[in-house]
Amino acid sequence: MRTFCLPFLRNRQFVGRSAELNTLKQKLLVKKDCQKVAISGLGGIGKTQVALQFAYSIEQEHPEFSVFWVQAMSIETFERGCMEMATALGIRPESKDDVKKLVQQQLCGKNSGKWLLIVDNADDLDLLRGSEQTESLLTFLPESEDGLTIFTTRHGEVAQHLAGSDVVEIGRMTTRETIDLLDKSLVRKSPPHDEKVVMDLLTELEYLPLAITQEAAYINTNKIPISEYLLLLKNTDEDATIILSRNFADKTRYPNSANAVAKTWTITFNKILECDKLAADLLAFISCIEWRAIPYSILPTARPQARLIEAIGTLCAYSFLERRDDGEKFDMHRLVHLATGIWISQNGRAVATSVAAIKHLSEVFPSHHYQNRETWRDYLPHVARIHKNEQCQGTEEKSELCLKVGRC
């Protein structure tokens, strides 16, 4: 008997992502060259919504499939999902400990029929692989000739661990897709003459679906025009911080989840702090400088060198940093950059981080010899940014840096 068990209704505001959905279809249903696929991308980029849309397309176009959904954010959410699957399958476990195994056995059986399982928020590799204290969640996932599994994860390394090379990376939405999403999300539609304002806003929001949805909720609640929201976003980092930290109701996301863009990323920042302190230190340093054109040479060093490469790899794996084609510079989403500042302040590290950053810049800023002119040009935007930092006013480190810059 066919079973359909999903945590959300169809998202009627879903737009675009046809290329990503087609890739999933080709891999799993047309070419059938794999049974497991991972959807990977930045938090808030729309991974869960792509998986949900694909699940509903399976319901419509492939009635022979049962569809199930489980959240792997924690052992508790995983067990809750297994209980819901057990109920849908008519399984009556004697205890909570039995349910994961019973669901697995049922779907591994010859009579289970065709099924699709979506494992959402599979971000924690330690949780998935298990430890001496905890069982591996992966050992409870069913496998069958007739079964397909889609994982969603923020972490590129986890995606490869789960699905090998069968990874669908979710990037920024196209201009047309974001315009359509904004239009569907607003109560009062923007007039045609606001096109330039809309484009400016989407650029500021970096075409990020969660940021656009949050912005629309703020505009709807406060009944302000798009132009006023844009002014707030551009006005000061403080204004941008307030509106990006504002939670909002969203029926397409889990109850009690962090819907605000800044809060969504803060959860991941804290996870990085637990698992990779050097990567967290890099985040803290970058929060003090410009988010664009970050030279590799300006970053704090580490020994052995491999540790720095791995720490950068961690930030790139979470899509917090993007390496340019030349390999020598990095970029960060402006919104991610703002979120790092919020995170540092919440942890009470704003002053210490700023002083450490300006001290490091003073140490690495090149001498005034003419052959260093290219490096000056690369470093100056970052020095200019930290020069405005109120936490560093009157410090010896700032005076030293200003002296070096003044000689150039």
BATOR-749723 format. One record per residue (C-alpha): x, y, z; residue in three letters. Coordinates in pm, whole numbers, plus 32768, in hexadecimal, padded with zeros to 4 digits. Each point is the difference from the previous one (the first is absolute). Layout:
residues N
XYZAla ...
//
This chain:
residues 408
800080008000Met 808781567F9FArg 805F80E98120Thr 803F81767FF6Phe 80998097813CCys 808281677FEDLeu 801F810C8110Pro 7F8881237F26Phe 7EEC804B7F0CLeu 806880597E9FArg 80A981537FF9Asn 7F1D80D07F20Arg 810281187FF9Gln 810F7F217F71Phe 809880877EC0Val 81147F9D7F10Gly 81147F048046Arg 7F9F7F427EC6Ser 816B7FA77FB2Ala 803B7F6A8159Glu 7EB67F437FFCLeu 804D7F787EA7Asn 81577F8B8076Thr 7F5D7F3F811CLeu 7F067F687F0FLys 810D7F9A7F08Gln 80DF7F648108Lys 7EF77F4380C1Leu 7EE77FB57F0CLeu 8076801B7E96Val 81697F907FEALys 7FE57F4A814ELys 817980118028Asp 7FED802A817ACys 7F197FC28127Gln 8083810D80E9Lys 801F81747FB9Val 8069811B80E7Ala 7F7A81627FD8Ile 810980F08081Ser 800E81788035Gly 8008812980E9Leu 7F03800D811BGly 7ECC80BA7F81Gly 804B7FB87E92Ile 7ECB7F227FD9Gly 80787E96801ELys 7ED67F8780CAThr 7F0C80AC7F13Gln 80A07F5B7ECFVal 7FE67EAC80ABAla 7E958045805FLeu 7FA6806A7E9EGln 80A37EC57F76Phe 7F3E7F2B80FAAla 7EB480937F8DTyr 80617FCD7E95Ser 80387E8F8052Ile 7EA37FF08099Glu 7F67808A7EBFGln 80D27F597EF5Glu 80687EB4809EHis 7ED97F6C80BFPro 80C07EBB8032Glu 80E880AC80FBPhe 7FCF802C8175Ser 80A7813A8088Val 80908030815EPhe 80B3811980B4Trp 80E080098131Val 80C7811D809AGln 81687FB18067Ala 804E813E80C1Met 80177F388144Ser 7FBF7EA28082Ile 7EB58081808CGlu 7F8180887EB3Thr 80727EC17F52Phe 7F447F2380F6Glu 7ECC80DD7FE3Arg 800A7FDC7E87Gly 80237E87801ECys 7ECF7FF780E6Met 7F3580BE7EFBGlu 80767F107EF3Met 7FA57ED780DBAla 7EA180898032Thr 7FD780357E8AAla 80787E9C7FBELeu 7F1C7F698108Gly 81227F9280DDIle 7FBB7FF18177Arg 81517FFE80B3Pro 80157F8B8168Glu 80FF810D8055Ser 80A581357F6CLys 81447F3D7FDDAsp 7F5B7F047F18Asp 7F6380F47F0DVal 8136805C7F36Lys 80557E937FC2Lys 7E9A7F9A7FB3Leu 7FD481157EFFVal 814A7FA07F60Gln 7F9E7E8F7FEFGln 7EAF80557F67Gln 809680D47EE9Leu 81167F067FBFCys 7F027EE97FCFGly 7FAE7F707EAALys 7E95806A801CAsn 8048816C8058Ser 7FD280757E99Gly 80A781357F72Lys 804A811780F2Trp 80B1814F8023Leu 8093806A814FLeu 806B8169803BIle 80F88034811CVal 7FF881748049Asp 810780CD80BAAsn 810E7EF47FF7Ala 810980FB806AAsp 80B47F568120Asp 80F47EF77F87Leu 804D7F8E8163Asp 7E8E7FC2803FLeu 7FDA7F487EB7Leu 81327F248036Arg 7FCD7FD78175Gly 80FE7FEF811BSer 80527F2D8131Glu 7ED8809F80B3Gln 7F0380107EE4Thr 7F8B7F177EEEGlu 8032805E7E95Ser 7EC180837F61Leu 80767F777EB2Leu 7FE57E9B8082Thr 7E878030801EPhe 7FC7807E7E9ELeu 7F577EFF7F20Pro 809B7F887EBCGlu 7F467F457EF2Ser 800E7FC57E8AGlu 7EB780BE7FEDAsp 8062811780F1Gly 8085815E7FBFLeu 809280F28100Thr 803281797FEDIle 80CF80B1810APhe 80058177803AThr 8132809480A6Thr 80B4814B8031Arg 81527F568003His 80AE7FA27EBBGly 80D97EF780A7Glu 7ECD7F598098Val 7F5880037EA9Ala 81247F447F66Gln 800E7F0C8124His 7E907FAE7FD5Leu 7FDF7FF97E85Ala 815C80017F69Gly 800280CB7EC0Ser 7E8480037FE7Asp 7FDC8159809AVal 7F11810C7F86Val 80898150806CGlu 7EF9810D8038Ile 8081815B7FABGly 7F6481587FF2Arg 7EB280237F54Met 7FEE80AF7EB0Thr 7F8281647FE6Thr 7EB67F8C7F6DArg 7FCE7EFC8112Glu 803E80F98118Thr 7F1581027F66Ile 7EF17EF57FEBAsp 80417F928168Leu 7FEC81648080Leu 7EBF80407F3EAsp 7F5F7EC4808DLys 806B80588164Ser 7F8681698010Leu 7E9C80598064Val 8015814C7F48Arg 80A87FC47EB2Lys 810E80F47F98Ser 7F9880EF7EE8Pro 80B47FDF7EB0Pro 80BC8148802DHis 80B07F6A8132Asp 80C87F117F24Glu 815080A68049Lys 7FB880048176Val 7FA47E8F7FF3Val 81427FAA7F46Met 80CF80C780FBAsp 7F587F47811DLeu 80397EA87F67Leu 816D80597FCCThr 80208065816FGlu 7F5A7EB98067Leu 80EC7F3F7F18Glu 7EDC7F457F5DTyr 7FDB7F2A813ALeu 7EA17F678020Pro 7FEB8007817ELeu 8072816C8008Ala 7EFA805D7EFBIle 7EEC7F4A80BFThr 806C80AA8144Gln 800881547F55Glu 7EA17FCC7F75Ala 7F7F7F9E815AAla 8099813E8094Tyr 7F6580D97EF1Ile 7EAD7F568025Asn 80018025817CThr 8073816A8009Asn 7F45806A7EC4Lys 812B80BC7F73Ile 806A80257E94Pro 81267F3B7F75Ile 80C881437FE2Ser 7FEB803B8179Glu 80747E9D804CTyr 812380317F0FLeu 8064814180B2Leu 80027F48814DLeu 80D57EEA7F70Leu 80FA80F57F6CLys 7FF781038117Asn 80E57F6B810AThr 80767EA78068Asp 7F348032813FGlu 7EBA802E7F3DAsp 80517ED97F1FAla 80517F2D8132Thr 7EAE804B80A0Ile 7F2F7FA47ED1Ile 80D07ECB7FA9Leu 7FDB7F7D8164Ser 7E8580298006Arg 7F4F7EAF800BAsn 7EC57FCC7F34Phe 7EF07EFA7FD1Ala 803F7F0D7EE3Asp 7F267ECD7FCCLys 81007F697F12Thr 81027FDF8119Arg 80087F2C813BTyr 7F518080813BPro 80F580A780F2Asn 810E80117EF4Ser 80CE813D7FD5Ala 7F5880A97ED9Asn 80C681458009Ala 81297FFA7F14Val 80FC806B8109Ala 7F847F0080FDLys 80087EE87EFFThr 817280397FC1Trp 8055803E816EThr 7FA17E968049Ile 81027F8E7F01Thr 810780F68080Phe 7FDD7F66815CAsn 80267EA47F6CLys 8140806E7F51Ile 807F8091814ALeu 7FCE7EA980A1Glu 80A67F377EECCys 810680E37F60Asp 807E811F80D6Lys 80EC80807EF4Leu 7EE0801B7F07Ala 7F3880BC810BAla 812A80E98037Asp 800D80447E8ALeu 7E8D80568005Leu 803D80EE8121Ala 812180AA7F4APhe 7F3E80247EBBIle 7EDF80A180C0Ser 80EA812A803ACys 807080347E96Ile 7F5880227EACGlu 7F337ED97F86Trp 807B801A7E9AArg 81547FBA7F63Ala 809D7F6F813CIle 816C7FAB7FAFPro 807C7EAD8074Tyr 813A80AE8082Ser 7F3A80E380EBIle 7F6D7EDE80C6Leu 80967F9C8150Pro 80FF7EEB7FD0Thr 800C7EAA80A2Ala 80FF7EEC802DArg 80087F0F7F5FPro 7F8780AA7EC1Gln 7F117EDF7FC1Ala 7F2F8073812AArg 7FBC81507F5BLeu 7FA57F557EB9Ile 7F0F7F1A80BBGlu 7F65812380C1Ala 7FC580BE7EBDIle 7F727EBE7F71Gly 7F077FEE811FThr 7F8081607FB7Leu 7FEE7FB67E8BCys 7F4D7EB78044Ala 7EEF80C080B9Tyr 7FF980FD7EDESer 8062811A80EDPhe 813380477F2CLeu 80257FEA7E88Glu 81567FDF7F62Arg 803980CF7EC7Arg 80837F5B7EC4Asp 8161807E803EAsp 80027F47814CGly 80A0812980B1Glu 7ECA80BD8071Lys 7EB67FAE80A7Phe 7EA7809C8014Asp 7EF27FE58108Met 7E8C804E7FE4His 7FC581598093Arg 7EE37F7180CFLeu 80E17EEA8084Val 80FF810E8057His 7EFB80C380C4Leu 7F977EBF80AFAla 81677FBC8070Thr 8003815580A7Gly 7EBB7FAE80B4Ile 80907EB38070Trp 8142809B8085Ile 7F3B810680C4Ser 7F127EFB8090Gln 812C7F3B8081Asn 8090813780A7Gly 81387FF67F26Arg 7FD581417F37Ala 811580CA80A7Val 80FE7EE58016Ala 7FBD7F997E97Thr 802781637F7CSer 8143804080BDVal 80937EB17F92Ala 7F9E80477E96Ala 809E815A7FF6Ile 813B7F7880A9Lys 80197EF17EF5His 7FCC80FC7EE6Leu 811180DB8094Ser 80EC7ED57FFCGlu 7FB67F8F7E9BVal 7FDA81547F58Phe 812D801E7F15Pro 811580FF8016Ser 7FF4813D7F2EHis 80EC7F777EF3His 7F73803D7EA5Tyr 80087E8F7FA0Gln 7EEE7FC58102Asn 7F0780E77F52Arg 7F1F7EE17F87Glu 7FE57F7D8163Thr 7FAE815F8080Trp 7EE080157F0AArg 7F7D7EAD806DAsp 8019804D8174Tyr 7F89816A800ELeu 7E857FBC7FE6Pro 80217F16812AHis 80CD80FA80C6Val 7F0181107FADAla 7EE67F278086Arg 80A67FB2814BIle 806D816E801FHis 7E8D8054802FLys 7FDA7EFE8115Asn 7FA580B38142Glu 808D7EE180D1Gln 8161805D7F8ECys 7FF98177803AGln 812E807D80C1Gly 80B77EB3800AThr 81767FDF7FCEGlu 7FC37EFA7EF3Glu 7F3180F47F34Lys 8109810E801CSer 81097F0F7F81Glu 7F2A7F9A7ED8Leu 7FAF816A7FA7Cys 817280528007Leu 80507EE47F0ELys 7EE680607F14Val 8062816E8009Gly 815D7FAE7F7FArg 7F797F587EC6Cys 
//
